[in-house]
């Protein structure tokens, strides 16, 4: 179910975690192993759809997909998702019969063009191991200002972009690799009316809760310590040091032994560690896993639980967008169209 307004973020099947935040799937990559020759048939089928709007380009780079598409959707065409067909393999005269689909369920999971494409991919996939979840992003949202949260460095690659205390993005790990973490101001990015801080973690395949717990970074949430007598008694120099440590806890090791011990105790008073919720994660994982489950073509009500368009070969969106960008003879009631 979707929840959306101009003041709230859009979710699909959000799961509340134990600290009051929300877990969801923010992006998923599906890889399909197609039967011989079905990749070209899929391209031909897409080209025949008058309502199917996309940008297309080709790549000759080894390891990339030959045909790549940015499929446009949404009421005004501002949303999109990505499809790649036919991976270019070294030493092969033709691209492999594979396809890769990448989309954000929170944004486009209910788009009928995506559901049509999912059906097309499954109808052409191999019977055994036809689809796998390559990787996906777990989004963890907390309804507080970005200034209240801090991501601690660990052995992973660390990057930071800071324009202000509120507009600060911290990264851990390599880009597009499992274990990549990003902590940022979701309110500023999406123009939301209320504060929202998001942590995104890239998960490999259908990793279980124990595997993700090992990837979970150290994230501290600051608490209100204005009335603490010990902190109020700090002199100007120590107050400056304390404020610096709140933003960069890792700089604690730069202090001498006595000051380090003192400020370590103060830091523990004003923050707590945001813990991973394995139960909430397991519920999100179950939803993600359903995308890799083949639907029963004879029983639309059977698993998976994601929106299956049905078995009608004439299934197609009733309307296309925007109406002024397509031929008026297309997608009109009574006019035949390819499935």
Secondary structure, 3 states (H helix, E strand, C coil): CEEEECCEEEEECCEECCCCCEEEEEEEEEEEEECCCHHHHHHHHHHCCCCCCEEEEECCCCCCEEEEEEEEECCCCCEEEEEEEEECCCCCCCCCCEEEEEECHHHHCCCHHHHHHHHHHHHHECCCCCEEEEEEEEEEEECCCHHHEEECCCCCCEEEEECCCCCEEEEECCCCCCCCEEEEEHHHHHCCCCCCEEEEEEEECCCCHHHHHHHCCCEEEECCCCCCHHHHCCCHHHHHHHHHHHHCHHHHHHCCHHHHHHHHHHHHHCEEECCCCHHHHHHHHHHHHHHHCCCCCCCCCCCCCCCCCCCCCCCCCCCCCCHHHCCCCCCCCCCCCCC
